Structure formats: C-alpha cells, structure tokens
Amino acid sequence: MKQENQIKKVAVIGCGFIGYSWGVVFARNRIDVTMYNRKSKTLDTVKSRMEDALHFLAEEKVIAPEDVEEALGHVTVTDDLQEALRDADYVQECLWEDLGLKRDIFKQISDLTPPHVPIGSSCSGLRIQDIAADVTNGPERCIVAHPTNPPHLIPFMEISGDLASQEVKDRVFAFMESIGQKPIQCKEVYGYVLNRIQLSLIQEALYLVQEQICSTEAVERALTDGLGLRWAFTGPYGVEELNSACLEEGLVKYKDYMLEFFTQEQKKVTDYDESFIRRAVEEFRPVMHGKTHEEYLKWRDQMVIRTRMLKEKK
C-alpha cells in the first residue's frame, strides 16, 4: 500500500449527508477529491452544499475566508464511477446502509482500482467482511472507516475489519490523523463502538419516557445540561477517575451500584407505538425553542464546532 503522505487524491462514493461532509474534510486539507453519485439532485447540489459548509467553517474562524475557494478548487464532481476512481489513492464509500447496494459497489470499486488502494466504508452497523464478500481484487484492503455525523465537524471515527490487512488499517489510521480526524481501531461488532454506546443510552432514554418517569424534554436536559457537559471532555472512565481518588477506586466503589442496575433494575425497550412517537414529538418541541429543523441544525453545528475549538485549545 502507498505511504500515508502519498494519499493525494480521494474518491468519495455517494454525495449524501455523510459523503458531502467527507468531501469537505478532504478538500479543506488540500487533497484532490472526486465526488461520485448517480445523476440526481444529490449530485447536482453537492458542490454548493460543500461550499456552504466551508463558508460556515470560515464564519466560525476554523478556516480563513480565502481557504474556501482554495478547498473548492480541489473538488471534482462526476456521475462516471470509472472517472471518479481514476488515480485515486483512497476510496471512501458513503452509500446508505443497504448490504446488497454496498456489496455491489465494493465489487465495482475493487475491480476498477489497483489492489494497493484502500477502500473504506462509512457503514455504521454492517460488517465489512459481508460488504466485501464478492471482492477478489485485494479483499484485504477493504475496511470500515465509520465517521461521526457530520465528519467535517466531529472528528471521531472508527477503523475496523477483522479480515483486513493490519498494514492497511494502520496506514489509513495515520492518514486520517494527518488530516485532523480522531480515529480508533476496533474489532468488527454490530454498531462498532460509538453507536453501541449511543444505542445503549437511547434505549434508557426511550424507557424513561415510555414509562412516563420523565418527559422527553427532561431526558434532553439530563444530557445537555448534565452528562454532555462533562462527557465532551472526559468519557465514562474519566468520570470514574474524577468521582474518586482514582479510576481503580471508582471501579471498586461503584461496582455493586452499577451491577445492581445492570442485572436487576435496567429494563429493555422491545417496541414502541404511534402514541409514544406522538408524545415524544410533542414533548420535544419546547427543546427547539421555536427553531425550525434547519435553524436547529445550524445551531447544533455552531455549538459542536465551538466546543471542539475550545477543546483543542486545552
């Protein structure tokens, strides 16, 4: 596989929410990026969406205003897969979570690229060994490269692939670090790391509202005005370190309390109905403080990037 500093051109396959955001990550790092999608409105609007995202970064003083045009100069858009993959040093697949669709595109990509070019999937639950099942031209280069949405604002990402070459995973890890992402490596498991943690929390959030223990707004406040403030800087192990004299003491001291919850008190949500959905939606409205969906999204992005910049000051 090529060295990390030789990754000068990237092909992004799929220009939806994740794809266009990955494109921003690469372009703002002065990497030539070709954005591929079938002919559609998604393809027609991808460069303008990337431009809006870059202007947002400039407004938030993450990049300089002149960097917007510089980044856009590295972007090419096409509906020709072979053209998108020509001379690519790395491929980031970003199609929706459909095994048949991803399996088909991985086969096409692998057949059209040399075996040293790594192919990363943005999949969030599927296993890469299933996605790459039909790949015969370098299957060991097929990996999971799962970002947090949106990757141009939130840098955490997961690299996985139990059957992939460790060299490929290490090189992509180094490449992603070099462009400002915050990767980890993990084994293949449903949901990988971030979504397993998130889904566990969501299950409890659903249970608390379903059982009318508290409102949707109350759950939001517990996270945004409570756990989220410290979790932005210290994760659950860091919390235990700071809840006690040290992590070891915290894990010992709270062991019985946690295990009683895990084994006796925690309940599983196996379903929820339309009435629950209506109630959750109604109770959530005050959280948005009158903002439209688009206004709420922009506010979220502003808060995320400002928190990220604060963290990076250290």
Secondary structure, DSSP 8 states (H G I E B T S, - for coil): ---GGG--EEEEE--SHHHHHHHHHHHHTT-EEEEE--SSHHHHHHHHHHHHHHHHHHHTTSS-THHHHHHHTTEEEES-HHHHHTT-SEEEE---S-HHHHHHHHHHHHHHS-TTS-EEE--SSS-HHHHTTT--S-GGGEEEEEE-SSTTT--EEEEE-TTS-HHHHHHHHHHHHHTT-EEEE----TTTTHHHHHHHHHHHHHHHHHTTSS-HHHHHHHIIIIIHHHHTT--HHHHHHHHSSSHHHHHHHTHHHHHHIIIII--------HHHHHHHHHHHGGGGTT--HHHHHHHHHHHHHHHHHHHHH-
